[in-house]
Amino acid sequence: MDILISGSIAYDYLMHFPGKFRDSLIEQKLDKVSLSFLVEDMTKHYGGVAANIAYTLGLLGHRPRLFGAVGQDFEDYRRHLESVGVDTSTVVVEKKVFTASFFCNTDTENNQIASFYAGAMALAGNYRIEQVSDKKPDLVVISPDDPQAMVNRVRECREGNIPYLYDPSQQVARLDGNALKEGIEGCAVLMCNEYEWEIIQSRTGFTLDHLTDSECIFINTLGQDGSNIYYNGSVIHIPIFAPRRPKNPTGAGDAYRAGILRGMSLNLPWHVTGRVASLCGTYALEHDGTQEHRFTRPEFVARLREYFDDEGALDALLK
């Protein structure tokens, strides 16, 4: 299966301030704030939803194509993704700007001051799939990106009769009801978490019955309660895969999505695909950073089989 993953590609800069932000704020002077915080450390991580999904999918032995807009500083990121099997030939490089970047400073009370620089991502809507790909993908993933780019991807897929997985996630706050309706009504698969599903329902009027009556496969992640896969009139509950040493939940949902995609590409049964996704999410949960986890496919299958009998289905992952 040829999977094209569209969405954000970014750098994450994470810093820690060895004090409390509130100690530097003067209530009577909040209209004239001018502050600088000396941080004790900074780490740079690869991030962005589309790239996170592609990274774990690469670890699982698939070679997904990544589609998004990046800046002049992308080359080291490209090498990183290619090293795990991601095809970056469909990434658009904008030489006059930088790759989208997230700058986050956290104090000792876990308060955060953050800034997001959209950079090249703001230009993603200028490009169509047909401009970067000389072949029609079997499946397109539409994940968080510049909002207009997401709308454009939906329309291009619907016009070209290309199946797509719709994953609005963090951008549900920026997409209005009409955009969400358009994306959901034409999708082959809808993925979101519990909170995002509440927002989608309030903005679109859609209900679970609306989705289950359609041909759309709905995958609803529920945090510690696992996830539900609604398919062909039935629901399959997928429990969480208990982490060994949980560290940071950021990126776990993206890794989960990679597991879903790999299961789909191998035509695995949904109850097996869900377990693959669950373990992928756990690998990310056990690390700081969204692309710091590593595993070989034999290691992955062996760990999953410690707790789940796949009846040989996962042999397909080892080929």
N, C-alpha and C positions, 0 to 999 in steps of 0.2 A: 504493500500500500504506500503510495506516494503522499506524504503528509506535509503540507505547507503551514507553518505556524507563524501567524502574523500577530504583532503586538509590540509592547515596549521592550527596549534593550537599554540598559542603564548601568551606571556605576553607582555604588553605595559607599559613601564616606561616613564612617561611624566614629564619633568622638566621645570622650568622657571628661566631664568637668568635675574636679575633686572638691566640690562645694555645693552650695544651694543657690539656685538662680534667684530665689526670693530675697536673699540677703543683699542682692545688688539692685533691687527694685525699690524706688522711693514712691510711695503712693501718690504724694502730692505733685510728683514730677513725671507722671506717666505720659504726659503730652509732649515731652521733650526727651525721649529715651535715646541715649548714646552709650552703648555698652560693648565691651570686648571681653571675652572669656578666654583665659589661658588654659588650654586643655592638656591633660597629662598623657594622652595617647590618641592615635588615630589609626584606623584600619580601613583599607580599601577593598571592597568586595565587588564581584561581578553580580549584576542583578537585572531586573526587568522581567516581567511575567513571561513573555514569549521566550526569552533566552533561558529562563529558569526551566520552563517546560522542556525545551529542546535539549538542554544539558542532561537531564535525567533520562529522557528518551534515548539519547545517545548511549548512556551507560547501559541501557537495556538491550543494546544491539541493533537498534533501528538507526537509520540515517535520515533524520527529518531535515527539511529545508526551512530556513529561518528567513522571515520577511519583515523588515522594519527599517526605519531610518536611523542612521548613526552619524557621528561626526568624524573629524580628522584624527581623533585619538583612539580609534577603534582597533588598530592592528594587533595589539597585545591580546585584546579580547577575542579577536578572530582566531588567533593561534590557540587560545585556551579552548574555545568551542570546537574547533576542528580536531583537537587532540582527543576528544571523546566521540568523534564521529558525526558532528553536526555539519551540514552543508550550509555554508555562509555565502554561497555564490549569488543568492537572491536578496542579500542585504544591500540596501542603498546607502552609499557614503556621501554625505554632504560636507565638502571640504572647508566651507567657510564658517562652520559652527562646530561645537563640541557635542559629544554623545550626552544624552540626558543624564543628569546626575542628582542624587539625593544626598543632602548634607544634614546630618543629624547629630546634635550635641545633647548628651544625657547627663543630668546631675546626680548627686548621691541619693536623691529622693525619687529617682526614676522619672522626673519631669524632663520633658524634651522640648528643644527649640530646633526646628527643622526648616530647611528650604529645599524646594525642588526646582531644578533648572530643566526645562523641557528640551532646550537645544534642538537637535535634529528631529526629535520625536514630533515637534510641532509641524514639521513638513511632511509627515508620513502620509497625509491625505492627498498629497500631490501625485502619488504613484498608484498604479493599478497592477494587479497580479499579472496581467498579460504583458506588462512592460518589463517585468523581471524574469518571467518564466516562459519558455518556448513550448511548454507542455501543460496540459490541463491537470491539476492535482486531483487525486482521488478524494481527498478531504482537506478542507481548509479550517484551521483553528482561528477564530476571531476572538482574541483576548484583549485586555485593557491596553489602550493606545490613545493617541489623540482622538477625541470623540468623533470628529468629522471623518477621520480615517476609518473608524469602526463602522460608521454608517455607510461609507463608500464600499467597504469590503462586503457588507451584507448585500448591498444592491448588485455588486458585480457577481457574487456567487449566485444570487437568485436569477439574474439575467442569463448567466452562463450555465445554469443548471448544475452547479458544483455543490455537492454536499458539504455542509459546514457544521462545526461544533461552535456554539455561541457561549462565550464565557465573559459576560460583562463585568463581573466581580466588582473591583473597586470603583469602576466608572459608572456604576448605577446611580451615583450621586450627581453625575454630570449629564446623563442621558435622560431625555424626557420620555413621557409615556409612549408617544408615537414611535420614537426610535427603538425603544425596547420591544414594543409590539411587532414592529417590522422585523427585528432581529429574531425574535422567538418564533413567529409564525412560519418562517421558512427554514428553520434549523432542523438538522437531523438529530442533534444532541444539544441539550441545554444543561449547563453546569453552574451552580452557585451555592453559596452557603446559606444557612438558616436565616440570618439577618438580611442578606441580599434578597432572598426570596420574599420576605415580608415587604421590602421596598418595591420589588417588581409587582407584587399583587396590588399594592396600594396605587401604583401609577398606571397599571394596565387594566386592572379589573379581572385579570386572569386568575383562575383557581387551579387547584390540583386536578380537578375533574376535566378542566379544559385541556390540560396537557395530556392526561392519560387517555382522553378520547381521540387525540391526534396520533400521528405516527412518530411524534417526537419522543426520544429517550430522555428522561429527566433524571439527573444525578444531583442529589441534594446532600451536601456535606454538613455534618452536625457536630463538629468539634469532638469532644470527648465521647460523644454518643455514637461515633462512627459515621456512617453515611447510608443513604437509601438510594437504590437504583430502581426507577419506575420504567418498566419495559413490557410492552405487549400485554397490558392490562394487569400485570402483577407487580409486586414490589419485593425486591431482594434487599435485606438488611446486611450491611457489611460492618462488622465490629472493628474497633481500632486494633492496631498491632502494637502491643505494649512496648514502649521504648526502653532501652537499657539505661541510658543516662540522658534524660531530656535536657536540652539547653535553650533552644530558641524556636518558637513556632513559625517564625517568618519563613516563608517559602515552602512550608509543608503542603499547602494546598496546590501549589504549582507542581510539586513532585508527584502528588496524587494524580493530577491530570495526566502527567506523563505515563503513569501506570495504566490509566484507562485507555489511552491512545495505543499503548503497546499491546494490550489485550485485544483491542479492536483489530489491530493490524494482523494479529495471529489468529483471529476468529476464535478466541478462547470463550468458554461459557462465561456469562456475566458474573456468576458467583466466584469464579476464579479470577476474572479480570478485576473485580472489586478488591480481592485480597492482594493482588499484585499492586494495585494503587495504594492500598492502605499501608503496605510495607514501604513503598517508595516515600510516602509522607513521613513515616517514622524515621527513615534514614536522614531526611532533611531536618527533622525535629531534634535529632541527636547532635547537631552541629550548629555553630554560629556561622551565619552567612548562608545564602540560598543556594550556593553552588560549591560548598566545601565537602560534601559527602562523596564518597567513592565506594564502589563495590565491583566485583566481577560477577558475571552472570551465574557461574557455579556457586559462588558465595551467597548470592541473593536467593537462588532456588533452594539451597540447603537450609538457609535460615527460615524461609517460608514453610518448608516441609517439616520443621520442628514442631509446628503448631497447627498445620493444616494439611489435610490429605487431598491433593489435587488430582488423584487417580491417574497420574502420568501426564496430565495436560501440559504441565510446565516443561516437559521435554522439548516442546517447540521453541522455548526460550533459549535452549542450550545449543541449538543447531547453528 
